[in-house]
Amino acid sequence: MADKIFTYGTSNVDGLLSTTLSSVRKKFADAIFTRIPLFQWLKEKARMTEDGGATLVVPLMYGKNGTAKSYNGYGILDTTPQDGLTAASYPWAQYSVSISISGREERIQNVGEKAIIKLLDAKVKQAEMSLRDKLDIDMWASATTGTNLLALPTIVDTTTTIADVSKSGNTWWQAQVNTSGSFAAQGLADMRLTYNEVMNQSMDNSGPDFICGTQSVYEFYEASLQPQQRFTDEKYAGAGFENLRYKGATCTFDGNTPSGTLFFLRSDNLKLVTSSGTNFITTPFIKPENQDAKVAQILWAGQLVSDNNRKLAKMTSITA
């Protein structure tokens, strides 16, 4: 059967474009999260949805309640008012990727339903790959710039002010950071130290559940293991990325991780918050006034947030 030829108008081709784009949106969103190791881990372990608000407000506990004490009989109970609680305010990060189709593509080069759907599939794949790359680059950037997603290296450090709370003046808001060196000489000892430092901050005695570094650092760790020690997490292997196990954590690598670093993360304390109203939503196709083309966007809003940086860590300056 020959492809259908359309009479062009908002009730037919525009409807086909919008319907097709909407139908692939879920596939698009899944691909974003399943092909980036950190986002895949966050999706599985630490993904949250919020309805909205001017900012993302996260309660923080920075001190103990000093009224905890023993007493006997009619002993006086300590009712001194306590502080030790505050809040971090994270801004929303918004991302978009545009999908456009020109009049030439629509009316001349790709006539018929099947042809238009194939073209749109290709454009969605291109958009997916581009947004995936952008999110990953911003997430691992050495500094958070402009309106970008909060960069993980600025969360896991001892100096950067994030969420309106200074780390320099508040040691309780500082991550665990260890300067390492030659992995062959001290890498495993430094990994053990860093892992245990995170575990020591946790009342439930649980350590990091995700460790991520550069490919080189990952290979240093891999080379240090005997074949019988090379356990993997099959769930993440099935999602398409190489991994090993370190104690209770999945260990993997990402090409955009800062050179010579290895991050130790806890899903209890690092969350990917997504806006319920802007979770890879698709806008209608709109025709610009001065172009023979139509453009739609896929939009996402969210943020990486931490409620306790002391339970996040990294090793730096790692060499062979």
BAPAMAR-614123 format. One record per residue: residue in three letters; y, x, z of N, C-alpha, C in turn. Coordinates in steps of 0.1 Angstrom, whole numbers, padded with zeros to 4 digits, always signed. Each point is the difference from the previous one (the first is absolute). Example, Ala and Ser with C-alpha at 12.3 -4.5 7.8 and 13.67 -1.06 7.14 Angstrom:
BEGIN
ALA-0057+0132+0078+0012-0009+0000+0012+0009+0000/SER+0011-0004-0007+0011+0009+0000+0011-0008+0008/
% end
This chain:
BEGIN
MET-0012+0008+0000+0012-0008+0000+0012+0009+0000/ALA+0010-0003-0009+0012+0008-0001+0009-0002+0013/ASP+0007+0011+0003+0010-0001+0012+0010-0011-0003/LYS+0004-0006+0011+0010-0011-0001+0014+0006-0003/ILE+0007-0006-0009+0014+0004-0003+0009-0009+0008/PHE+0010+0005+0007+0008-0008+0009+0013-0004-0007/THR+0005-0011+0004+0014-0003-0001+0007+0005+0012/TYR+0010+0008-0002+0005+0008+0012+0010-0009+0007/GLY-0002-0001+0013+0009-0007+0009-0005+0001+0014/THR+0008-0005+0010-0004+0002+0014-0013-0007+0004/SER-0004-0010-0008-0012-0007+0004-0013+0006-0005/ASN+0001+0010-0008-0012+0006-0006-0002+0014+0003/VAL+0007+0009-0008-0002+0014+0002+0005+0005+0014/ASP+0011-0005+0004+0005+0004+0013-0010-0004+0011/GLY-0005-0012-0002-0010-0005+0010-0013+0009-0001/LEU-0004+0004-0011-0012+0008-0002+0003+0014+0007/LEU+0012+0006-0002+0003+0012+0006+0000-0001+0015/SER+0007-0010+0005+0001-0001+0015-0014-0003+0006/THR-0008-0009-0006-0013-0003+0005-0009+0012+0000/THR+0000+0008-0011-0008+0012-0001+0004+0010+0010/LEU+0013+0002+0002+0005+0010+0009-0004-0004+0015/SER+0002-0013+0003-0004-0005+0013-0015+0002+0002/SER-0008-0002-0010-0015+0001+0002-0004+0014+0002/VAL+0008+0010-0005-0004+0014+0002+0007+0006+0013/ARG+0008-0008+0006+0008+0006+0011-0009+0004+0012/LYS-0010-0008+0003-0010+0004+0011-0007+0012-0004/LYS-0004+0001-0012-0007+0013-0004+0009+0011+0001/PHE+0013-0002-0003+0010+0011+0000+0002+0004+0015/ALA+0001-0009+0009+0002+0003+0014-0012+0008+0006/ASP-0012-0005-0004-0012+0007+0005-0001+0014-0005/ALA+0004+0002-0012-0001+0014-0006+0010+0009+0007/ILE+0012-0005+0004+0009+0008+0007-0006+0006+0012/PHE-0007-0008+0008-0005+0004+0013-0013+0007-0001/THR-0008-0003-0010-0013+0006+0000-0001+0014-0006/ARG+0011+0005-0007-0001+0012-0006+0009+0011+0006/ILE+0006-0003+0012+0008+0010+0007-0007+0001+0014/PRO-0005+0011+0004-0008+0001+0012+0007-0005+0013/LEU+0013+0004+0002+0007-0005+0012+0002-0015-0001/PHE+0004-0006-0011+0002-0014-0001-0013-0008+0001/GLN-0011+0006-0005-0013-0006+0002-0004-0001+0015/TRP+0002+0011+0007-0003+0000+0014+0009-0010+0008/LEU+0013+0000-0004+0009-0009+0007-0004-0015-0003/LYS-0005-0002-0013-0004-0014-0003-0012-0004+0008/GLU-0009+0009+0002-0013-0003+0007+0002-0001+0015/LYS+0009+0009+0005+0001+0001+0015+0013-0005+0006/ALA+0011+0001-0007+0013-0001+0006+0010-0007-0008/ARG-0004-0011-0007+0010-0007-0008+0004-0013+0007/MET+0013-0002+0001+0006-0011+0007+0010-0007-0010/THR+0001-0013+0002+0009-0008-0007+0011-0007+0009/GLU+0012+0001-0004+0011-0006+0008+0008-0009-0009/ASP+0005-0011+0006+0007-0010-0008+0013+0004-0005/GLY+0007+0009+0008+0013+0005-0004+0008+0004+0011/GLY+0013+0000-0002+0010+0004+0010+0009+0011-0005/ALA+0011+0002+0007+0010+0010-0005-0006+0014+0000/THR-0008+0003+0010-0008+0013+0001-0013-0003+0006/LEU-0009+0010+0000-0013-0001+0007+0002+0006+0014/VAL-0001-0009+0010+0002+0005+0014-0013+0002+0006/VAL-0003+0012+0005-0013+0004+0006+0003+0004+0015/PRO-0006-0007+0009+0001+0003+0015-0006+0014+0002/LEU+0007+0008+0009-0005+0013+0004+0000+0001+0015/MET-0011+0008+0004-0001+0003+0015+0002+0015+0001/TYR+0010+0004+0008+0002+0014+0001-0001+0005+0014/GLY-0003-0009+0010-0001+0005+0014-0010-0009+0008/LYS-0004+0006+0011-0010-0007+0008+0008-0010+0010/ASN-0007-0009+0005+0005-0009+0011-0003+0007+0013/GLY+0011+0004+0007-0001+0008+0012-0004-0008+0012/THR-0001-0013-0001-0004-0008+0012-0015-0001+0002/ALA-0008+0007-0008-0014+0000+0002-0004+0009+0011/LYS-0005-0006+0011-0003+0008+0012-0010-0008+0009/SER-0006+0007+0009-0009-0006+0009+0008-0006+0012/TYR-0006-0009+0007+0007-0006+0013-0011-0004+0009/ASN+0004-0004+0012-0010-0004+0010+0006-0012+0008/GLY-0008-0011+0001+0004-0011+0008+0014-0005-0003/TYR+0009+0000+0009+0014-0005-0001+0009+0011-0006/GLY-0005+0010-0006+0009+0011-0006+0010-0006-0010/ILE+0011+0007-0001+0010-0005-0009-0003+0004-0014/LEU+0001-0010-0009-0003+0002-0014+0013+0004-0007/ASP-0001+0010-0009+0011+0005-0007+0004-0010-0012/THR+0012-0005+0001+0004-0010-0010+0012+0006-0008/THR+0001+0013+0000+0011+0006-0007+0000-0003-0015/PRO+0011-0006-0006+0000-0003-0014-0004+0013-0008/GLN-0007-0002-0011-0005+0011-0008+0006-0001-0014/ASP+0002+0012-0005+0004+0001-0014-0012+0005-0008/GLY+0002+0009-0009-0012+0005-0008-0004-0007-0012/LEU+0008-0011-0004-0003-0007-0012+0012+0000-0009/THR-0002+0001-0013+0011-0001-0009-0006-0005-0013/ALA+0008+0001-0011-0005-0005-0013+0005+0009-0011/ALA-0009+0001-0010+0004+0008-0012+0003-0010-0011/SER+0011+0003-0008+0004-0009-0011-0002+0006-0013/TYR-0010-0004-0008-0003+0006-0013+0006-0009-0011/PRO+0006+0006-0010+0005-0007-0012-0011-0004-0009/TRP+0002-0011-0007-0009-0004-0011+0002+0010-0012/ALA-0011+0004-0006+0000+0007-0013-0004-0009-0011/GLN+0008-0001-0010-0004-0009-0012-0003+0008-0012/TYR-0010-0004-0007-0004+0006-0013-0002-0010-0011/SER+0003+0004-0012-0002-0008-0011-0005+0008-0012/VAL-0007-0006-0009-0004+0006-0012+0002-0011-0011/SER+0006+0004-0011+0003-0010-0010-0010+0000-0011/ILE-0003-0011-0006-0008-0002-0011+0007-0007-0011/SER+0003+0006-0011+0008-0006-0011-0008-0001-0013/ILE+0004-0010-0008-0006-0002-0013+0011-0003-0010/SER+0001+0007-0010+0010-0002-0010-0003-0011-0010/GLY+0010-0005-0006-0002-0010-0011-0009+0006-0011/ARG+0001+0012-0003-0008+0006-0010-0015+0000+0004/GLU-0002+0004+0012-0014+0000+0005-0006-0014+0001/GLU+0009-0009+0004-0005-0014+0003-0002-0008-0013/ARG+0009+0001-0010+0000-0008-0012-0006+0006-0012/ILE+0000+0014+0000-0004+0007-0013-0013+0008+0003/GLN+0000+0008+0010-0012+0009+0001-0011-0006+0008/ASN+0002-0010+0008-0011-0005+0008+0000-0015+0000/VAL-0003-0006-0011+0000-0014-0002-0013-0006+0004/GLY+0000-0011+0008-0012-0007+0004-0003+0003+0015/GLU-0007-0009+0006-0002+0000+0015-0007+0013+0004/LYS-0011+0003-0007-0008+0012+0004+0008+0013-0002/ALA+0007+0001-0010+0008+0012-0003+0011+0002+0011/ILE+0007-0011+0004+0010+0001+0010-0006+0003+0014/ILE-0011-0006+0003-0007+0003+0013-0004+0015+0000/LYS-0005+0005-0010-0004+0014-0001+0012+0009+0002/LEU+0011-0003-0006+0012+0008+0001+0005-0001+0015/LEU+0000-0012+0006+0005-0001+0013-0009+0007+0010/ASP-0014+0000-0002-0009+0007+0008+0004+0015+0000/ALA+0003+0005-0012+0003+0015-0001+0013+0003+0008/LYS+0010-0009-0002+0013+0002+0007-0002-0001+0015/VAL-0008-0009+0005-0003-0001+0014-0007+0012+0006/LYS-0009+0006-0008-0007+0012+0004+0010+0011+0001/GLN+0009+0001-0010+0010+0010+0000+0009-0001+0013/ALA+0004-0013+0003+0009-0002+0011-0007+0003+0013/GLU-0013-0003+0001-0008+0003+0012-0001+0015+0003/MET-0003+0007-0011-0001+0015+0002+0014+0006+0004/SER+0010-0005-0006+0014+0005+0004+0004-0003+0014/LEU-0003-0013+0004+0004-0003+0014-0009+0007+0010/ARG-0013+0001-0003-0009+0008+0009+0005+0014+0002/ASP+0004+0006-0011+0005+0014+0000+0013+0001+0009/LYS+0009-0010-0002+0013+0000+0007-0002-0002+0015/LEU-0009-0009+0004-0003-0002+0014-0006+0012+0006/ASP-0009+0006-0006-0007+0012+0005+0010+0012+0002/ILE+0008+0002-0010+0010+0011+0001+0010-0003+0011/ASP+0005-0012+0002+0009-0003+0010-0006+0001+0014/MET-0012-0004+0001-0007-0001+0013-0003+0014+0005/TRP-0002+0010-0009-0003+0014+0005+0013+0009-0002/ALA+0011-0005-0003+0012+0008-0002+0004+0007+0013/SER+0006+0012-0002+0004+0008+0012+0011-0007+0008/ALA+0008-0008-0007+0010-0008+0007+0002-0014-0006/THR+0004-0009+0008+0002-0014-0005+0014+0000-0006/THR+0000-0004-0012+0013-0001-0007+0003-0014-0005/GLY+0013-0003+0000+0005-0013-0006-0007-0012+0007/THR-0005-0009-0009-0007-0012+0005-0015+0001-0001/ASN-0005+0012-0001-0014+0003-0001-0008-0004+0012/LEU-0013-0002-0001-0009-0001+0011+0001+0011+0009/LEU-0001-0002+0013+0001+0010+0010-0011+0011-0002/ALA+0004+0012-0002-0009+0011-0003-0008+0004+0012/LEU-0013+0000-0002-0009+0004+0011+0003+0013+0007/PRO+0004+0010-0007+0003+0013+0006+0012-0001+0010/THR+0009-0010-0003+0011-0002+0010-0004-0008+0012/ILE-0010-0008-0001-0006-0007+0011-0007+0010+0009/VAL-0008+0008-0006-0009+0010+0007+0008+0013+0001/ASP+0010+0001+0008+0007+0012+0003+0006-0001+0014/THR+0008+0010+0004+0006+0001+0013+0015-0001+0000/THR+0007-0002-0012+0014+0001+0000+0007-0012-0007/THR-0006-0006-0010+0006-0010-0008+0003-0013+0008/THR+0012-0006-0001+0003-0013+0006-0006-0010-0010/ILE-0009-0009+0005-0005-0011-0008+0001-0013+0008/ALA+0002-0011-0007+0001-0013+0007+0011+0000+0010/ASP+0010+0007-0002+0012+0001+0009-0003+0006+0014/VAL-0011+0007+0001-0004+0007+0012-0001+0015-0003/SER+0008+0008+0008+0000+0015-0002-0013+0006+0006/LYS-0006+0009-0007-0011+0008+0005+0005+0012+0008/SER+0012+0005-0004+0005+0012+0007+0002-0002+0015/GLY+0005-0012+0003+0003-0003+0014-0010-0008+0007/ASN-0011-0003-0007-0011-0008+0006-0013+0006-0003/THR-0006+0008+0009-0012+0007-0003-0012-0011-0002/TRP+0002-0011+0006-0011-0010-0001-0001-0006-0014/TRP+0010+0002-0009+0001-0005-0014-0004+0011-0009/GLN-0004+0012+0005-0004+0011-0009-0015+0000-0003/ALA-0003+0003-0012-0014+0002-0004-0006+0013+0005/GLN-0013+0002-0001-0006+0012+0004+0000+0009-0013/VAL+0006+0012+0000+0001+0008-0011-0004+0014+0004/ASN-0010+0006-0007-0005+0013+0003+0001+0009-0013/THR+0007+0011+0002+0001+0010-0010-0013+0008-0001/SER-0007-0001-0012-0013+0007-0001+0002+0013-0007/GLY-0010+0003-0009+0001+0013-0007-0013+0001-0009/SER-0007+0011+0000-0012+0002-0008-0010-0010+0005/PHE-0005-0008-0010-0010-0010+0004-0013+0007+0003/ALA-0003+0011-0007-0013+0007+0003+0000+0006+0014/ALA+0012+0004+0005+0001+0006+0013+0001-0010+0011/GLN+0008-0011-0002+0003-0009+0011+0000-0015-0004/GLY-0003-0003-0012+0001-0014-0004-0008-0010+0008/LEU-0012+0003+0002-0009-0010+0007+0005-0001+0015/ALA+0004+0011+0006+0005+0000+0013+0013-0008+0001/ASP+0009+0001-0010+0012-0008+0000-0003-0014-0003/MET-0009-0003-0008-0004-0014-0002-0005-0007+0013/ARG-0009+0008+0007-0005-0005+0013+0011-0002+0010/LEU+0010+0009+0000+0011-0001+0010+0009-0012-0004/THR+0003-0002-0013+0009-0011-0004-0007-0013+0002/TYR-0013-0001-0004-0007-0013+0003+0000-0003+0014/ASN-0003+0009+0009-0001-0002+0014+0014-0003+0006/GLU+0010+0005-0005+0014-0003+0005+0003-0015-0002/VAL-0004-0005-0012+0002-0014-0003-0009-0008+0010/MET-0012+0003+0001-0009-0007+0009+0005+0000+0014/ASN+0006+0011+0004+0005+0001+0014+0011-0010+0003/GLN+0007-0004-0011+0011-0010+0002-0005-0014+0001/SER-0012-0002-0002-0006-0014-0001-0008-0003+0012/MET+0004-0011+0007-0007-0004+0012-0015-0004-0003/ASP-0003-0005-0012-0013-0003-0004-0008+0012-0005/ASN+0006+0012+0001-0007+0012-0004-0004+0001-0014/SER+0007-0007-0009-0004+0000-0014+0010+0009-0008/GLY-0006+0007-0010+0008+0009-0007+0005-0005-0013/PRO+0005+0008-0009+0004-0004-0013-0012-0006-0008/ASP+0003-0010-0009-0011-0005-0009+0003+0003-0014/PHE+0010+0008-0003+0003+0004-0014+0007+0013+0000/ILE-0006+0010-0008+0006+0013-0001+0002+0003-0015/CYS+0012+0004-0004+0003+0002-0014+0009+0012-0002/GLY-0003+0008-0010+0007+0012-0003+0001+0002-0015/THR+0003+0012-0003+0000+0004-0015-0014+0003-0004/GLN-0002+0000-0013-0013+0003-0005-0005+0014+0005/SER+0009+0010+0000-0003+0013+0005-0005+0000+0014/VAL+0007-0007+0009-0003+0000+0014-0014-0007+0002/TYR-0002-0011-0008-0012-0008+0001-0012+0010-0004/GLU+0002+0008-0011-0010+0009-0004-0003+0011+0010/PHE+0011+0004+0007-0002+0010+0011-0010-0006+0010/TYR+0003-0012+0004-0009-0007+0010-0014-0002-0006/GLU-0001-0004-0012-0013-0002-0006-0008+0012-0001/ALA+0006+0012-0003-0007+0012-0001-0004+0005+0013/SER+0006-0005+0011-0004+0005+0013-0013-0007+0005/LEU-0004-0010-0007-0011-0008+0005-0014+0004-0006/GLN-0010-0001+0008-0013+0001-0006-0004-0012-0007/PRO-0009+0001-0010-0004-0012-0008-0004-0012+0009/GLN-0008+0003+0011-0004-0011+0008+0011-0007+0009/GLN+0012+0007+0000+0011-0006+0007+0009-0008-0008/ARG-0002-0001-0013+0009-0007-0009-0002-0015-0001/PHE+0003-0007+0010-0001-0014+0000+0012-0006-0006/THR-0002-0012-0007+0011-0007-0006+0001-0014+0005/ASP+0011-0006-0003+0002-0014+0003-0002-0008-0013/GLU-0012-0007-0001-0004-0006-0012+0010-0011-0005/LYS+0006-0006+0010+0010-0011-0004+0011+0006-0008/TYR+0006+0011+0004+0011+0006-0007-0005+0007-0013/ALA-0012+0005+0000-0005+0006-0012-0002-0011-0010/GLY-0004-0012+0004-0001-0011-0010+0013-0004-0005/ALA+0011+0003+0007+0014-0004-0004+0005+0010-0010/GLY-0007+0011-0002+0004+0009-0011+0006+0013+0004/PHE-0001+0004+0013+0005+0013+0004-0009+0008+0008/GLU+0000+0013-0002-0008+0010+0007+0003+0000+0015/ASN-0010+0001+0008+0004+0001+0015-0012+0007+0007/LEU+0003+0005+0012-0009+0005+0009+0003-0006+0014/ARG-0009+0002+0010+0003-0005+0013+0003+0012+0009/TYR+0010-0003+0009+0003+0010+0011+0000-0008+0013/LYS-0010+0002+0008-0002-0007+0012+0000-0015-0003/GLY+0009-0008+0005+0001-0014-0004+0009-0004-0011/ALA+0005+0010-0007+0010-0003-0010-0005+0003-0015/THR+0006-0008-0009-0002+0002-0014+0010+0011-0004/CYS-0005+0011-0007+0008+0011-0004+0000+0000-0015/THR+0012+0001-0006+0002+0000-0015+0012+0007-0004/PHE+0004+0000-0012+0012+0007-0005+0008-0009-0010/ASP+0013+0004-0001+0009-0007-0010+0008+0010-0006/GLY+0002-0001-0013+0008+0010-0008+0014+0001+0004/ASN+0006-0010+0006+0014+0000+0004+0003+0004+0014/THR-0011+0003+0008+0002+0005+0014+0007+0013+0000/PRO+0010+0002+0009+0007+0013+0000-0009+0012+0002/SER+0003+0010-0007-0008+0012-0001-0003+0005+0014/GLY-0013+0004+0002-0004+0007+0013+0000-0009+0012/THR-0001-0013-0002+0000-0010+0011-0013-0008+0001/LEU-0003-0004+0012-0011-0009+0003+0004-0010+0010/PHE+0000-0013-0004+0005-0011+0009-0012-0007+0007/PHE+0002-0003+0013-0010-0007+0009+0007-0013+0004/LEU-0006-0011-0005+0006-0013+0002-0009-0010+0007/ARG+0007-0009+0008-0008-0011+0007+0005-0013-0005/SER-0009-0009-0005+0003-0013-0005+0006-0009+0011/ASP-0003+0003+0013+0006-0008+0010+0015+0002+0001/ASN+0005+0011-0005+0014+0003+0002+0008+0001-0012/LEU-0006+0002-0012+0007+0000-0012-0004-0012-0009/LYS+0010-0008-0003-0003-0012-0007+0008-0001-0014/LEU-0007-0006-0009+0007-0004-0013+0004-0015+0002/VAL+0013-0002+0001+0004-0014+0002+0005-0005-0014/THR-0005-0012-0004+0004-0006-0013+0007-0013+0002/SER+0010-0002-0008+0007-0013+0001-0009-0011-0006/SER-0002-0011+0008-0008-0011-0005+0006-0006-0013/GLY+0013+0000-0001+0007-0006-0011+0002+0009-0012/THR-0003+0013+0001+0002+0009-0011-0012+0010+0000/ASN-0012-0006-0002-0012+0008+0000-0005+0000-0014/PHE+0005+0009-0009-0003+0000-0014+0002-0013-0007/ILE+0011-0006+0003+0003-0013-0007+0005+0003-0014/THR-0002-0010-0009+0004+0002-0014+0012-0009-0003/THR+0010+0005-0005+0012-0008-0004-0002-0006-0014/PRO+0007-0010-0004-0001-0005-0014+0005+0010-0010/PHE-0005-0002-0012+0006+0008-0011+0014-0005-0004/ILE+0010+0009+0000+0013-0004-0003+0005+0008-0013/LYS+0007-0007-0008+0006+0006-0012+0014+0005+0003/PRO+0002+0014-0001+0014+0005+0001+0009-0006-0010/GLU+0013-0002+0003+0009-0006-0009+0002+0008-0013/ASN-0001+0013+0001+0003+0009-0011-0012+0007-0006/GLN-0012-0005+0003-0012+0007-0006-0010-0011-0005/ASP-0007+0004-0010-0011-0008-0005-0013+0005+0008/ALA-0001-0004+0012-0011+0004+0009+0000-0009+0012/LYS-0011+0001+0007-0002-0007+0013-0006+0009+0010/VAL+0005-0002+0013-0003+0009+0010-0004-0007+0013/ALA-0011+0004+0006-0004-0005+0013-0002+0011+0010/GLN+0000-0002+0013-0003+0010+0010-0011-0004+0009/ILE-0007+0010+0005-0009-0002+0011+0007+0007+0012/LEU+0001-0007+0011+0008+0004+0011-0009+0002+0013/TRP+0003+0010+0008-0006+0002+0012+0010+0005+0011/ALA-0002-0005+0012+0009+0005+0011-0009+0003+0012/GLY+0003+0010+0007-0007+0004+0012+0005+0013+0006/GLN-0008+0005+0009+0004+0013+0006-0012+0006+0008/LEU+0000+0013+0000-0008+0007+0009+0006+0001+0014/VAL-0006-0005+0010+0006+0000+0014-0010+0006+0010/SER+0006+0006+0010-0008+0006+0011+0005-0006+0013/ASP-0009-0003+0009+0004-0004+0013-0002+0010+0011/ASN-0006+0012-0004-0002+0011+0009-0003+0013-0007/ASN+0010+0007-0003-0001+0013-0008-0008+0010+0008/ARG-0001-0001+0013-0008+0010+0007-0015+0000-0004/LYS-0004-0011-0005-0014-0002-0004-0002+0003-0015/LEU+0009+0007-0006-0001+0004-0014+0003+0015+0001/ALA-0007+0008-0010+0001+0014+0001-0001+0006-0014/LYS+0004+0013-0001-0002+0008-0012-0001+0015+0003/MET-0008+0006-0009+0000+0015+0000+0008+0005-0011/THR+0008+0010+0001+0009+0006-0010-0004+0014-0003/SER+0006+0005-0011-0001+0015-0004-0015+0004-0001/ILE-0008-0008-0005-0014+0003-0002-0002+0008-0013/THR-0007+0011+0001-0003+0009-0011-0015+0002-0001/ALA-0005+0007-0010-0014+0003-0001-0005+0008+0012/
% end
